[in-house]
Amino acid sequence: MFFRAGRKEIVNLKWIEKVDLSVAGGLAVTLRGGRTIEMSRRQSTKLREILSL
């Protein structure tokens, strides 16, 4: 299952290792391999619903 993290990025939900709170109410998602992706507040709300956070 994939999730649009922003205009330029799509994330495979199975590759998410860690989810942290970011500045301005968004989320910072760390993927396998160490890459970190910052999400907007709008997309963070949708991801929280999907992951039941």
C-alpha positions as CSV (number, residue, x, y, z in Angstrom):
1,M,0.0,0.0,0.0
2,F,1.3,3.4,-0.9
3,F,0.7,6.9,0.5
4,R,1.3,10.3,-1.1
5,A,3.6,12.1,1.3
6,G,3.7,15.3,-0.7
7,R,3.6,16.6,-4.2
8,K,6.8,14.8,-5.2
9,E,6.9,11.7,-3.0
10,I,5.0,8.5,-2.6
11,V,5.8,6.3,0.4
12,N,5.4,2.5,0.7
13,L,3.8,2.1,4.1
14,K,5.6,-1.2,4.6
15,W,8.9,0.6,4.5
16,I,8.1,3.0,7.3
17,E,10.4,2.4,10.3
18,K,9.7,5.4,12.5
19,V,7.2,8.3,12.7
20,D,8.1,11.4,14.7
21,L,6.4,14.7,15.3
22,S,7.8,17.5,13.3
23,V,7.9,21.3,13.5
24,A,4.6,23.0,12.7
25,G,2.4,20.0,13.5
26,G,3.5,17.7,10.7
27,L,5.2,14.3,10.8
28,A,8.7,13.2,9.9
29,V,8.7,9.6,8.6
30,T,11.9,7.6,8.5
31,L,12.1,4.8,6.0
32,R,14.3,1.8,5.8
33,G,17.8,2.9,4.8
34,G,17.5,6.1,6.9
35,R,15.8,8.5,4.5
36,T,13.6,11.0,6.3
37,I,10.5,12.6,4.7
38,E,8.7,15.6,6.1
39,M,5.0,15.7,5.6
40,S,2.6,18.6,5.7
41,R,-0.1,18.9,8.4
42,R,-2.8,17.8,6.0
43,Q,-1.0,14.7,4.9
44,S,0.1,14.0,8.5
45,T,-3.6,13.9,9.5
46,K,-4.4,11.4,6.8
47,L,-1.4,9.2,7.7
48,R,-2.4,9.2,11.4
49,E,-5.8,7.9,10.4
50,I,-4.3,5.1,8.2
51,L,-1.8,4.0,10.8
52,S,-4.1,4.6,13.8
53,L,-1.7,6.9,15.5
